[in-house]
Amino acid sequence: MKAVASLIACLFILISGSSNAQKLIEVLNKPVTVNGHITMDGYTRNFVDIRLPRGIVAYAYRISLYKIDGVKMPDRLIELLSAVPIAELKAGLDISKYVVTNPIKGGEVDYFIFTKASEADHFFNKEDEIWKGCKSFLNSASTCVLSDECLGSQFFFGFRNNSGAKGLDVNLELVAIVDEDQALINQSMSAYEIKNSLTADMAFQLSTDGKNWTDYTVPTGSSGTYNYNESTIYFKINNAGGTPPTQYKINTTQKYKIYYNDTKKRLDLMGYK
């Protein structure tokens, strides 16, 4: 996953008053730049890798479009939502009244929601014949939505600027509605930590049965944690040049790192404490 495109959302927790064992968590409040077509430096596309909190049942997001380096938010979405009884914050509720009014006149952006890292990568690399995405919104002005769609272990927002010359800063806010009881249940899930020790981002797959696979990407030098109900799962990574994929059954008794095995001349996985 290219570092320029991957803006990993640090989880900043701000809790509102709770009811029915639910609370609000501000997951992200950050601008993302998408340049115009004739801009020589930078990209017309960008995406955000968002780490959703455990127990999430729905989320509100607000997209506000500004000129480059012109973001000046009048308020925070979580502050506005905290004034609403949390029992009323259900997917589909119209929260368009919280849209930031006219931060930039005539500004529009295409935005997408992805649930696979591989699709977010294909989108960023303009491999449009490969990716599909979970949801697509074309020619969108600033907006504010409450939804429960596309929730999963991976969650990405992608942005595309179709303007010829005008670059945009897209301020993305995301507030999660979390069921605290469900969050406690999710804490019992098994966590698998996989580190990338190589000098390039690595794509790999995990599966609970060795047949149905989920795509993941871990940036160079970084580690990822992947939660499953099972105490053992399957790991697979593809090799170049016709070499068969590397596949192992892994468990939670140790951490793992991806490396290049000089003896076997392939990508490999090593367990360590």
DRENTORZA-424288 format. One record per residue: residue in one letter; x, y, z of N, C-alpha, C in turn. Coordinates in steps of 0.2 Angstrom, whole numbers, padded with zeros to 4 digits, always signed. Example, Ala and Ser with C-alpha at 12.3 -4.5 7.8 and 13.67 -1.06 7.14 Angstrom:
// residues 2
A+0066-0028+0039+0062-0022+0039+0066-0016+0039
S+0064-0011+0035+0068-0005+0036+0064+0000+0039
//
This chain:
// residues 273
M+0004-0006+0000+0000+0000+0000+0004+0006+0000
K+0003+0011-0004+0008+0016-0005+0007+0021+0000
A+0013+0023+0004+0012+0027+0009+0009+0034+0008
V+0010+0037+0002+0007+0043+0000+0000+0043+0000
A-0003+0037-0001-0010+0037-0001-0013+0034+0005
S-0010+0031+0009-0012+0028+0015-0012+0032+0021
L-0017+0035+0023-0017+0039+0029-0020+0036+0034
I-0017+0032+0039-0019+0028+0044-0023+0032+0049
A-0029+0031+0050-0033+0035+0055-0031+0033+0062
C-0028+0037+0066-0027+0036+0073-0033+0037+0077
L-0035+0032+0081-0041+0032+0085-0041+0037+0091
F-0044+0042+0090-0045+0047+0095-0052+0047+0098
I-0052+0045+0105-0059+0043+0108-0062+0049+0111
L-0068+0051+0110-0071+0056+0113-0078+0053+0114
I-0080+0052+0121-0086+0049+0122-0092+0054+0124
S-0097+0053+0122-0103+0057+0123-0107+0053+0129
G-0112+0056+0131-0117+0053+0136-0120+0047+0133
S-0120+0041+0137-0123+0035+0134-0130+0033+0136
S-0133+0029+0132-0139+0026+0133-0140+0020+0130
N-0143+0015+0133-0144+0008+0130-0137+0006+0128
A-0132+0007+0132-0126+0004+0132-0122+0006+0125
Q-0124+0012+0123-0121+0014+0116-0117+0021+0118
K-0112+0022+0114-0108+0029+0115-0106+0031+0108
L-0104+0037+0107-0101+0040+0101-0093+0040+0102
I-0090+0038+0097-0082+0039+0096-0080+0042+0090
E-0077+0048+0091-0074+0051+0085-0068+0047+0083
V-0068+0044+0077-0063+0040+0074-0058+0044+0070
L-0061+0049+0066-0057+0053+0062-0059+0060+0061
N-0055+0065+0060-0056+0072+0058-0050+0075+0055
K-0050+0074+0048-0043+0075+0045-0044+0077+0038
P-0041+0082+0035-0041+0083+0028-0037+0079+0024
V-0039+0077+0018-0036+0073+0013-0036+0077+0006
T-0030+0078+0003-0029+0082-0003-0030+0077-0009
V-0034+0080-0014-0034+0077-0021-0033+0083-0026
N-0028+0082-0030-0026+0087-0035-0030+0087-0041
G-0030+0092-0045-0033+0092-0051-0029+0089-0057
H-0032+0088-0063-0028+0084-0068-0022+0087-0070
I-0022+0093-0070-0016+0097-0073-0010+0098-0068
T-0012+0096-0062-0007+0098-0057-0001+0093-0058
M+0005+0095-0058+0011+0091-0059+0013+0087-0054
D+0012+0089-0047+0014+0085-0042+0008+0083-0038
G+0008+0077-0035+0003+0074-0032-0002+0070-0036
Y-0007+0068-0033-0012+0063-0037-0019+0066-0037
T-0023+0064-0042-0030+0066-0042-0034+0061-0037
R-0031+0056-0035-0035+0051-0030-0031+0050-0024
N-0035+0049-0019-0032+0047-0012-0037+0043-0008
F-0034+0039-0003-0039+0036+0001-0036+0036+0008
V-0041+0034+0013-0040+0034+0020-0041+0027+0022
D-0037+0024+0026-0037+0017+0029-0040+0019+0036
I-0046+0017+0038-0049+0019+0044-0050+0012+0048
R-0047+0013+0054-0048+0007+0059-0054+0008+0064
L-0059+0005+0062-0065+0005+0066-0065+0002+0073
P-0068+0005+0078-0068+0002+0085-0072-0004+0085
R-0071-0008+0090-0075-0014+0091-0082-0012+0094
G-0086-0016+0092-0093-0015+0094-0097-0010+0089
I-0094-0007+0084-0097-0002+0080-0104-0005+0077
V-0109-0001+0077-0116-0003+0074-0118+0001+0068
A-0115+0007+0068-0117+0012+0063-0111+0018+0064
Y-0111+0022+0059-0107+0028+0059-0109+0034+0055
A-0107+0039+0057-0109+0046+0053-0103+0048+0051
Y-0103+0051+0044-0098+0054+0041-0100+0061+0038
R-0095+0065+0038-0096+0072+0035-0090+0073+0031
I-0092+0075+0024-0087+0077+0020-0088+0084+0018
S-0082+0088+0019-0082+0095+0018-0077+0097+0013
L-0078+0100+0007-0074+0102+0002-0071+0109+0003
Y-0064+0110+0002-0061+0116+0003-0056+0117-0002
K-0054+0123-0003-0048+0124-0007-0042+0121-0004
I-0036+0120-0008-0030+0117-0005-0028+0122+0001
D-0026+0119+0007-0024+0122+0013-0029+0127+0015
G-0036+0126+0014-0041+0131+0016-0046+0128+0021
V-0044+0122+0024-0049+0119+0028-0050+0123+0035
K-0056+0125+0036-0058+0129+0042-0065+0127+0044
M-0065+0121+0048-0071+0119+0050-0074+0123+0056
P-0081+0124+0055-0084+0129+0060-0086+0125+0067
D-0086+0118+0066-0088+0114+0072-0086+0107+0071
R-0087+0103+0076-0085+0096+0075-0092+0092+0075
L-0092+0087+0070-0098+0083+0070-0100+0079+0076
I-0095+0077+0080-0096+0073+0086-0100+0078+0091
E-0098+0084+0091-0101+0089+0096-0109+0090+0094
L-0110+0090+0087-0117+0091+0085-0121+0085+0086
L-0118+0079+0085-0122+0073+0086-0123+0071+0094
S-0118+0074+0098-0119+0073+0105-0125+0076+0108
A-0128+0081+0104-0134+0085+0107-0140+0081+0105
V-0140+0075+0101-0145+0071+0099-0146+0065+0103
P-0152+0063+0106-0152+0057+0110-0150+0051+0106
I-0145+0048+0109-0142+0042+0105-0146+0037+0103
A-0152+0036+0106-0157+0031+0103-0160+0033+0097
E-0159+0040+0095-0162+0042+0088-0157+0041+0083
L-0151+0040+0085-0145+0040+0080-0145+0033+0076
K-0149+0032+0072-0150+0025+0068-0148+0026+0061
A-0146+0021+0058-0144+0022+0051-0150+0024+0047
G-0149+0029+0042-0154+0031+0038-0157+0038+0040
L-0155+0040+0047-0158+0046+0049-0155+0052+0045
D-0159+0057+0043-0156+0062+0039-0153+0067+0044
I-0146+0068+0042-0142+0072+0046-0139+0077+0042
S-0142+0079+0036-0140+0083+0031-0139+0091+0034
K-0143+0092+0039-0143+0099+0042-0136+0100+0045
Y-0132+0095+0046-0125+0097+0048-0120+0098+0043
V-0122+0098+0036-0117+0099+0031-0114+0106+0032
V-0108+0107+0031-0105+0113+0031-0107+0117+0025
T-0110+0123+0026-0113+0127+0020-0107+0130+0016
N-0107+0129+0010-0103+0132+0005-0096+0133+0007
P-0092+0128+0009-0085+0129+0010-0081+0131+0004
I-0083+0128-0002-0081+0130-0008-0086+0130-0013
K-0087+0135-0017-0092+0135-0022-0090+0131-0028
G-0095+0127-0030-0094+0123-0036-0090+0117-0035
G-0088+0115-0029-0083+0110-0028-0087+0103-0028
E-0084+0098-0031-0087+0092-0031-0081+0086-0031
V-0083+0081-0029-0078+0075-0028-0082+0069-0029
D-0079+0064-0032-0082+0057-0032-0079+0053-0025
Y-0083+0050-0022-0080+0046-0016-0083+0039-0016
F-0079+0035-0013-0081+0028-0013-0079+0025-0006
I-0082+0019-0004-0081+0016+0002-0079+0009+0000
F-0073+0007+0002-0070+0000+0001-0070-0004+0007
T-0070-0011+0006-0069-0015+0012-0064-0020+0011
K-0060-0019+0006-0054-0023+0004-0048-0018+0003
A-0042-0020+0006-0036-0015+0004-0034-0016-0003
S-0035-0022-0006-0033-0023-0013-0037-0018-0017
E-0043-0017-0016-0048-0013-0020-0046-0006-0019
A-0044-0004-0013-0042+0003-0012-0035+0005-0016
D-0031+0000-0016-0025+0000-0020-0026+0001-0027
H-0030-0003-0030-0032-0003-0037-0035+0004-0039
F-0039+0006-0035-0042+0013-0036-0037+0018-0036
F-0033+0018-0031-0027+0023-0031-0023+0023-0037
N-0021+0017-0039-0017+0016-0045-0021+0017-0052
K-0027+0019-0052-0031+0020-0058-0032+0014-0062
E-0032+0008-0058-0034+0002-0062-0041+0000-0061
D-0045+0004-0065-0052+0005-0064-0056-0001-0067
E-0053-0006-0070-0056-0012-0073-0056-0017-0067
I-0052-0016-0062-0051-0021-0057-0056-0020-0051
W-0056-0014-0048-0059-0013-0042-0067-0011-0043
K-0070-0013-0038-0078-0012-0038-0080-0007-0032
G-0078-0009-0026-0080-0005-0020-0087-0007-0018
C-0088-0005-0011-0094-0007-0008-0100-0002-0010
K-0098+0005-0010-0102+0010-0011-0099+0016-0016
S-0102+0019-0020-0100+0024-0025-0104+0030-0025
F-0101+0036-0024-0105+0042-0024-0101+0047-0029
L-0104+0048-0035-0101+0052-0040-0103+0060-0040
N-0099+0064-0041-0100+0071-0042-0104+0074-0035
S-0101+0072-0030-0104+0074-0023-0101+0081-0021
A-0105+0085-0019-0103+0091-0015-0102+0089-0008
S-0101+0094-0003-0101+0092+0004-0107+0089+0006
T-0106+0084+0011-0112+0080+0013-0111+0077+0020
C-0116+0075+0023-0116+0072+0029-0121+0066+0030
V-0119+0060+0032-0123+0054+0031-0122+0050+0037
L-0128+0046+0039-0128+0041+0044-0129+0035+0041
S-0125+0030+0042-0125+0023+0039-0123+0018+0043
D-0125+0011+0041-0122+0005+0044-0120+0001+0038
E-0119+0003+0032-0117-0001+0027-0109-0002+0026
C-0107-0007+0024-0100-0009+0022-0096-0010+0028
L-0099-0011+0034-0095-0012+0040-0091-0019+0040
G-0085-0019+0042-0081-0025+0042-0074-0024+0045
S-0070-0029+0044-0063-0029+0047-0059-0024+0043
Q-0060-0022+0037-0057-0017+0033-0062-0012+0031
F-0059-0005+0031-0064+0000+0029-0060+0006+0027
F-0061+0008+0021-0058+0013+0017-0062+0018+0014
F-0061+0025+0014-0064+0030+0010-0059+0032+0005
G-0061+0032-0002-0057+0034-0007-0060+0040-0010
F-0056+0045-0013-0058+0051-0016-0055+0052-0022
R-0059+0055-0027-0056+0056-0034-0059+0063-0036
N-0054+0067-0038-0055+0074-0041-0055+0074-0048
N-0061+0075-0051-0061+0075-0059-0060+0082-0062
S-0059+0087-0057-0058+0094-0060-0051+0094-0064
G-0051+0099-0069-0045+0100-0073-0039+0103-0069
A-0041+0108-0066-0036+0112-0063-0036+0113-0055
K-0042+0112-0053-0043+0114-0046-0042+0108-0041
G-0037+0109-0037-0036+0104-0032-0041+0105-0026
L-0042+0100-0022-0046+0101-0016-0043+0098-0010
D-0045+0100-0004-0044+0097+0002-0051+0094+0004
V-0051+0088+0005-0058+0085+0008-0057+0083+0015
N-0061+0087+0019-0060+0086+0026-0065+0080+0028
L-0063+0075+0030-0067+0069+0032-0067+0068+0039
E-0074+0068+0042-0075+0066+0049-0079+0060+0049
L-0077+0056+0054-0081+0049+0055-0082+0048+0062
V-0088+0048+0064-0090+0046+0071-0094+0039+0071
A-0091+0035+0075-0094+0028+0076-0099+0028+0082
I-0104+0024+0081-0109+0023+0086-0108+0016+0088
V-0106+0015+0094-0103+0009+0097-0108+0006+0102
D-0109+0000+0101-0113-0004+0107-0108-0007+0111
E-0108-0005+0118-0103-0007+0122-0103-0014+0124
D-0109-0017+0124-0110-0024+0126-0107-0028+0120
Q-0108-0026+0114-0105-0030+0108-0097-0029+0108
A-0095-0023+0110-0088-0022+0111-0084-0027+0115
L-0088-0028+0121-0085-0033+0126-0085-0040+0123
I-0090-0042+0119-0090-0048+0116-0084-0049+0111
N-0083-0043+0107-0078-0043+0102-0071-0044+0105
Q-0070-0042+0112-0064-0042+0115-0061-0049+0116
S-0066-0054+0116-0064-0061+0116-0061-0064+0110
M-0061-0060+0104-0059-0063+0098-0051-0064+0098
S-0049-0068+0094-0042-0070+0094-0038-0064+0089
A-0033-0062+0092-0029-0057+0088-0023-0059+0085
Y-0022-0059+0078-0016-0061+0075-0012-0055+0073
E-0006-0055+0075-0001-0049+0073+0004-0051+0068
I+0004-0048+0062+0008-0049+0057+0012-0043+0055
K+0019-0044+0055+0023-0038+0053+0026-0039+0046
N+0027-0033+0043+0031-0033+0036+0038-0031+0037
S+0043-0036+0037+0050-0034+0038+0053-0032+0031
L+0050-0032+0026+0052-0031+0019+0052-0023+0017
T+0055-0021+0012+0056-0014+0010+0050-0012+0005
A+0045-0016+0004+0039-0014+0000+0033-0017+0004
D+0027-0013+0002+0021-0015+0005+0019-0022+0003
M+0016-0026+0007+0015-0033+0006+0007-0035+0006
A+0005-0038+0001-0002-0040+0001-0002-0047+0002
F-0007-0049+0007-0008-0056+0009-0015-0058+0010
Q-0017-0064+0012-0023-0066+0013-0024-0070+0019
L-0030-0070+0022-0031-0074+0028-0038-0077+0027
S-0039-0083+0030-0045-0087+0029-0046-0091+0035
T-0052-0093+0037-0054-0097+0043-0054-0104+0041
D-0055-0106+0034-0056-0112+0032-0051-0115+0026
G-0047-0110+0024-0042-0112+0019-0045-0112+0012
K-0051-0109+0011-0055-0109+0005-0057-0102+0003
N-0060-0099+0008-0063-0092+0007-0058-0087+0010
W-0055-0083+0006-0050-0078+0008-0051-0071+0008
T-0049-0067+0013-0049-0060+0013-0043-0057+0012
D-0043-0052+0008-0036-0048+0006-0035-0043+0011
Y-0028-0043+0013-0025-0038+0017-0019-0035+0014
T-0017-0029+0017-0010-0026+0015-0007-0023+0021
V-0001-0025+0022+0003-0022+0028+0009-0018+0025
P+0009-0011+0027+0014-0007+0024+0021-0009+0026
T+0026-0007+0022+0033-0009+0024+0035-0006+0031
G+0038-0011+0035+0040-0009+0042+0035-0009+0047
S+0029-0010+0045+0023-0009+0050+0020-0016+0052
S+0016-0016+0057+0013-0022+0059+0005-0021+0059
G+0001-0026+0057-0006-0026+0057-0009-0031+0062
T-0014-0030+0065-0018-0034+0070-0024-0036+0067
Y-0026-0043+0066-0032-0045+0063-0036-0050+0067
N-0042-0048+0069-0046-0051+0074-0051-0057+0071
Y-0051-0063+0073-0055-0068+0071-0058-0072+0077
N-0063-0075+0076-0066-0079+0082-0062-0085+0083
E-0059-0088+0078-0055-0094+0078-0048-0094+0081
S-0046-0099+0084-0040-0099+0088-0034-0101+0083
T-0036-0103+0077-0031-0105+0072-0034-0103+0065
I-0030-0100+0061-0033-0098+0054-0027-0099+0049
Y-0029-0098+0042-0024-0099+0037-0021-0092+0034
F-0015-0093+0033-0011-0087+0030-0009-0089+0023
K-0009-0084+0018-0007-0086+0011-0004-0079+0008
I+0002-0080+0005+0005-0074+0001+0007-0077-0006
N+0006-0073-0011+0008-0075-0018+0015-0073-0019
N+0018-0077-0023+0025-0076-0025+0025-0075-0033
A+0031-0071-0035+0031-0070-0042+0035-0075-0046
G+0034-0075-0052+0038-0080-0057+0035-0087-0057
G+0029-0088-0055+0026-0094-0056+0027-0099-0050
T+0031-0096-0044+0032-0100-0038+0025-0100-0035
P+0024-0106-0032+0017-0107-0029+0017-0103-0023
P+0010-0101-0021+0009-0097-0015+0012-0100-0009
T+0014-0096-0004+0017-0098+0003+0010-0098+0007
Q+0009-0104+0010+0003-0105+0014+0005-0108+0021
Y+0002-0106+0026+0003-0109+0033-0004-0109+0037
K-0004-0113+0042-0009-0112+0047-0006-0109+0053
I-0009-0104+0055-0006-0100+0061-0011-0099+0067
N-0008-0098+0073-0012-0097+0079-0009-0091+0083
T-0012-0090+0088-0011-0084+0092-0006-0085+0098
T-0002-0090+0098+0003-0092+0103+0010-0087+0101
Q+0010-0085+0095+0016-0081+0093+0014-0075+0088
K+0018-0070+0087+0018-0065+0082+0021-0068+0076
Y+0020-0065+0070+0022-0067+0064+0025-0061+0060
K+0030-0063+0056+0033-0058+0051+0034-0060+0044
I+0033-0056+0039+0034-0058+0032+0041-0056+0031
Y+0044-0061+0027+0051-0060+0025+0053-0063+0019
Y+0059-0062+0016+0061-0066+0010+0065-0071+0012
N+0064-0078+0010+0068-0083+0012+0073-0085+0006
D+0079-0083+0008+0084-0084+0002+0085-0091+0001
T+0085-0095+0005+0086-0102+0004+0080-0105-0001
K+0074-0104+0001+0068-0106-0003+0067-0102-0009
K+0070-0096-0009+0069-0091-0015+0061-0089-0016
R+0058-0087-0010+0051-0085-0010+0050-0081-0004
L+0044-0078-0004+0042-0074+0002+0040-0079+0007
D+0041-0078+0013+0039-0083+0019+0037-0079+0025
L+0035-0084+0030+0032-0081+0036+0036-0084+0042
M+0037-0080+0047+0041-0083+0052+0038-0081+0059
G+0037-0086+0063+0034-0084+0070+0039-0082+0075
Y+0037-0078+0079+0042-0076+0085+0038-0074+0091
K+0041-0073+0096+0038-0072+0103+0038-0064+0104
//
